[in-house]
Amino acid sequence: MRKRPVFASAAALAVAGIIVTALTGCATDSSRSASAPTESAVALGAQVVTCPTRAQSDDDFIVRKVSVINETDFAIKLQISDADWSCDDYSGTDNPSALNGVVIPPNFGSTPLQIKVAAKWKSPWVKFGILGKLGSPDVPWISIGNGLLWPGSFDGYLPCLKETNKGSECVIPLVDKTGVNHGKFLFSGYDHTGNEDEKYFNSLRFYPAGS
């Protein structure tokens, strides 16, 4: 039986220097489907879920720290439905909810967002969506991509378009509904100029178009 996630109380939480608001809500275990975010979708901050704590095990359960770096010139927001993952596969607050609703500002050259994922080695793929704020601060968020996150293993999270993708094939294009290309999302140890990033070598990176 799947364990129902428990939401953290409504309070201000700091995620790598970004102040976000924890929102209360209800998670369902029966629904395991999710659609890409719509242009009207709005999330103010990370909707953090607390799962039961479990011990790390090298052959079953691992903890990884992940850097999320936005090298584009626009803000990005991630969306993950709580219906698409289970506390059976994670520990504490180091689960996909830590990314749900988080806004990642254009921050190339500054401190990136850093989170932890504590997951079973072979956790199921997790659906997620990508929103972008293209233009002035008063413009609405629009959908520019969606895909799957592969949690656990060596990378912590690996973003792919489909489960059959691996390695270099795991690149998600950032394209709006009009077909305009705004960049790409991938796991990489290099910045968008092709230089190795020694400080944040293995990171989830949003690259600008043309990189």
C-alpha positions in Angstrom: 0.0 0.0 0.0 1.3 3.5 -0.9 1.9 5.8 2.0 0.1 9.2 1.8 2.5 12.1 1.8 2.2 14.6 4.7 2.4 18.3 3.9 4.6 20.6 5.9 2.8 23.3 7.8 2.2 26.6 6.0 5.4 28.5 6.8 8.2 30.3 5.0 11.0 27.9 3.9 14.4 28.9 2.5 15.6 26.8 -0.4 19.2 27.8 -1.3 18.6 31.4 -0.6 15.2 31.5 -2.4 12.4 32.1 0.1 9.4 30.0 -0.8 6.1 29.4 0.9 5.0 26.0 1.9 1.3 25.4 1.0 -1.0 22.9 2.6 -3.0 20.6 0.4 -4.2 17.0 -0.1 -2.3 14.4 -2.0 -4.0 11.4 -3.5 -2.5 7.9 -3.8 -5.1 6.6 -6.2 -4.3 9.0 -9.1 -1.0 8.4 -10.8 -1.4 10.6 -13.9 -0.5 14.2 -14.5 -0.7 16.6 -17.5 1.7 19.3 -18.6 1.2 22.6 -16.8 -1.2 25.1 -18.5 -0.4 28.7 -19.1 -2.8 29.7 -16.3 -1.1 27.4 -13.8 0.3 29.3 -10.8 2.5 28.2 -7.9 3.9 30.6 -5.3 6.6 28.4 -4.0 7.7 24.9 -3.1 4.8 22.8 -1.8 7.0 20.7 0.5 5.9 17.2 1.5 7.4 15.4 4.5 7.8 11.6 4.1 8.8 9.1 6.8 12.5 9.2 7.4 14.5 6.1 6.4 18.2 5.3 6.7 20.6 5.5 3.7 21.7 2.1 2.2 24.4 1.9 -0.4 22.7 -1.0 -2.3 19.1 0.3 -2.0 18.7 3.8 -0.8 20.9 6.8 -1.6 21.2 10.5 -1.0 22.5 12.9 -3.6 22.9 16.7 -3.7 21.7 18.3 -6.9 22.5 21.8 -8.3 19.9 23.4 -10.5 21.4 26.2 -12.7 19.4 28.5 -15.0 21.7 30.0 -17.6 18.9 31.5 -19.7 17.8 35.2 -19.4 14.4 34.4 -18.0 12.9 32.9 -14.8 11.9 29.3 -14.8 9.3 27.5 -12.6 9.1 23.7 -12.1 5.8 21.8 -11.5 5.5 18.3 -10.2 2.2 16.6 -9.1 2.2 14.8 -5.8 0.0 12.2 -7.5 3.1 11.2 -9.6 5.4 9.9 -6.9 5.1 8.0 -3.6 6.7 8.4 -0.2 7.5 4.7 -0.4 10.5 5.7 -2.6 11.8 8.7 -0.7 12.9 10.0 2.8 11.9 13.1 4.7 11.6 16.3 2.6 14.3 15.2 0.1 11.7 14.2 -2.5 10.2 15.7 -5.7 8.0 18.2 -3.8 11.2 20.2 -3.1 11.1 21.2 -6.8 7.4 21.7 -7.2 6.6 25.4 -7.6 10.2 26.5 -7.1 11.1 29.6 -9.2 14.7 29.6 -10.5 15.8 33.1 -11.6 18.3 33.8 -14.3 21.4 33.2 -12.2 24.4 32.3 -14.5 27.5 33.3 -12.6 25.8 33.3 -9.2 24.9 30.7 -6.6 22.6 28.0 -8.1 19.7 26.3 -6.4 20.8 23.3 -4.5 18.6 20.5 -3.2 18.9 17.0 -2.0 17.1 13.9 -3.2 16.9 10.8 -0.9 15.5 8.0 -3.1 15.5 4.3 -3.7 18.1 3.3 -6.2 15.4 2.2 -8.7 12.6 4.7 -8.1 9.9 5.2 -10.7 10.1 8.1 -13.2 8.4 11.3 -12.1 6.5 13.6 -14.5 7.2 17.3 -14.4 6.5 20.5 -16.3 8.5 23.6 -17.0 7.1 27.1 -17.0 8.9 30.3 -18.2 8.4 34.0 -17.6 9.4 35.4 -20.9 9.5 39.2 -20.9 8.6 41.7 -18.2 7.7 40.6 -14.6 4.0 41.2 -15.2 3.7 38.7 -18.0 2.1 35.4 -17.2 4.0 32.1 -16.9 3.7 30.0 -20.0 4.4 26.3 -20.6 7.7 25.7 -22.4 8.4 22.0 -21.7 7.7 18.8 -19.9 9.3 15.4 -19.4 10.3 12.9 -16.8 12.8 12.9 -13.9 14.7 9.7 -13.1 15.4 9.9 -9.4 18.0 8.0 -7.5 21.1 6.3 -9.2 24.3 8.3 -9.6 22.9 11.6 -10.8 20.2 12.2 -8.2 17.7 13.4 -10.9 18.1 12.9 -14.6 15.6 14.8 -16.9 14.5 13.0 -20.0 11.7 13.2 -22.6 10.8 9.5 -22.2 11.9 6.5 -20.2 13.8 5.0 -23.1 16.2 7.9 -23.3 19.6 7.6 -21.6 22.7 9.7 -21.3 23.2 12.2 -24.1 19.7 11.6 -25.4 18.2 13.1 -22.2 17.7 16.6 -23.4 14.4 18.5 -23.0 13.8 21.3 -25.5 12.2 24.5 -24.1 9.6 25.3 -26.7 6.4 27.4 -26.3 3.1 26.7 -28.0 4.0 28.9 -31.0 7.1 26.7 -31.6 9.7 29.3 -30.6 12.8 27.6 -29.1 14.0 29.1 -25.8 16.7 26.7 -25.0 17.1 23.2 -23.5 17.2 21.4 -20.1 19.6 18.6 -19.4 22.1 17.1 -16.9 25.6 18.3 -17.6 29.0 19.1 -16.1 29.6 21.9 -18.5 28.2 25.4 -18.9 26.5 26.5 -22.0 29.8 27.9 -23.5 31.3 24.4 -23.3 33.6 25.0 -20.3 33.8 22.5 -17.5 32.2 23.6 -14.3 34.5 22.5 -11.5 32.4 23.9 -8.7 29.0 22.5 -9.8 30.2 19.7 -12.1 27.1 17.5 -12.3 24.1 19.8 -12.4 20.6 20.1 -13.8 21.1 23.0 -16.3 18.8 25.2 -18.3 20.7 26.4 -21.4 19.7 29.4 -23.6 18.7 28.9 -27.2 21.6 28.5 -29.6 24.0 27.1 -26.9 
